Amino acid sequence: MLPVDYLPRARRSCLPLNVENPDLLAHSLSEFTCLVGYEIELTTFEVKLAFDIYSVWQAAHYRRFSNYVYLACYEAPDVIRSRTDGRLYQLAVEFGLGVLSLTPAGPGPRGLKCVEINSPDRQTPQLTELDAFLQDYKDVLRLPNRASKMWNQLRPAGD
């Protein structure tokens, strides 16, 4: 299971304005035994109340630095699939986004039911984009210091 970090607005507010700010980050850092270096795999989640064009575009933007991107919306699967005659859902699929439906788990405060209605496609972000993102979030993700030997051996998953 990948470690997941929730990024509350208060924690994100200390980042520069040009920094991307997904709602959830999941990451995997693997150390190789026979090969030199480490590999990182990053999954980002954008969580919205509604499945609309702005949500799709924002989530699609995270493909620049993520291996997998999910858009989670507080709407039923049939509503998500039928929005704008299905064209918006099809656009999310074409962008390779994973789409999650979040609905109440039952009456009262019983939590949320999460249904994956589309699995994300694997992305291969450019090393410069991934590096810039990781530099901004290294403390949140508890990554090694940039000056350490480990940081210099870090590479994106799939390379």
N, C-alpha and C positions, 0 to 999 in steps of 0.2 A: 504494500500500500504506500502511495506517495504521501509525504508530509504536505499538508495544506495549510496555507496562511491566509487568514482573513485580514484584509487591509482596511481598517476603519478609517473614515475620512480624517479623523484627528491625526492619525499616523501618516496619512498621505499628504496632509497639508504642509508638512515640513519639507517636502520635496520641491524641486524647482518646477515652475509652471509648464515647462516643455516635457515633463516626464509623463509617460503613459501611466494610467492608474486602473488596472483591472481590479475587480472586486475580490477575487480569490486567485491564489497562485498555488499550484502543486508542482513540486520539483523533485527530481531524482538525480543524485550525484553519485556516479559509479567510479570506483578506483579499479584500474586494471592491474592484474598480477604480472602478466608477461609483456604487456605493452606499456609504454611510457605515457603517463598522463591520466586525466580524469575526463569523464563525459557527463554533460548535464542535459537533462530533458526537462522542458518547461511546458506546463499546461496552464492556460489562463482561462478564467471564467468571468464573463460579464453577466451580471444579474439585473434584470429589469422587471418592472411591473407589467409592461405590455410588449408584445412582439410587434415592433414597427420598424420602419426603414432606418431610423436613427440607431436603434439597437443593433440591427444587422451590420450597418456600416461601422459602428464603434467596435464591435466584436471582430469584424473582418480586418480592421486596422491592426489588431494584435497578432495577426499572422506574420508580421514583419519580424517578430522576435520570439515567437512561440512555436513549439512543435505541434501542439494541439490547442484548439480554441473552442470553448463552449459558450453558447448563449443560453442562459436560463431565464425563462419568463414565467411570471405568475399567471398563467393561462392554461386552459385545458388543451390537450393535444389536437383535438379536432378544430378548435379555434385557431391555433397556430398554423395548422396545415391549410386552413381555408381563407386566411387573411388575404385580401386583394386577389381573390379567385385562385389562391395557391401560388401566385407568382412570387410573393415575398419569401415563402418557405423554399421554393425552388431556387431562388437567388442565394439563400443561406446554404443550401446543399451544394450549389455550384461553387461557392466560395470555400467549401470544405469545412464549414462550421459544424460542430456538434450542437444539437438543439435539445434542450431539456425543458420539460413541462413541469412546473411546480403548482400543485393544487393542494387544498386543505386535506389532511389525512382523515378527517372526520369532524363531527360537530365539536365545537369548543376548541380549547387550546391543545390539540393533539399533534401539532407539528405539521410538516409538509410531506406530501407524497411527491417523489421525484421520478419522472419517467423520461428515459432517453428515447427521443423519437428520431434522432439522426446521430450517427457516430461521426466524430470529426475525422477528416483526412489528415494524414501526417504531413506536416510542413517541414521544410528545411530552411530555417532562417539564415540570412547572411551573418557571418561571424561578427562583422562590425555592428550590426543592429543588436544582436544578442549581447555582445560585450557592453554596449552602451546601456542597455536595459539592466544587465546584471550589476553594472557599476552603481546605478542608482538604487538598486534594491539589495545590495550585498548584505547590509545589516539586517534587513527584514528576513532574508532567506538564510541568514547565518552562514554566508559563504566566507571563504578565507580572505584575508587581507590581500589587496592587489600586489603588494610587495613580496608576498610569500612565493615560495617555489611552486606550490600547488596551483596558485592562480595562473601562473605562466604555462601550466600544463593543461589547463581547462579547455575543452573543445565542445562544440555542440553535438548532440546525439545525431547520428546518421552520417557524420563526416568520415 
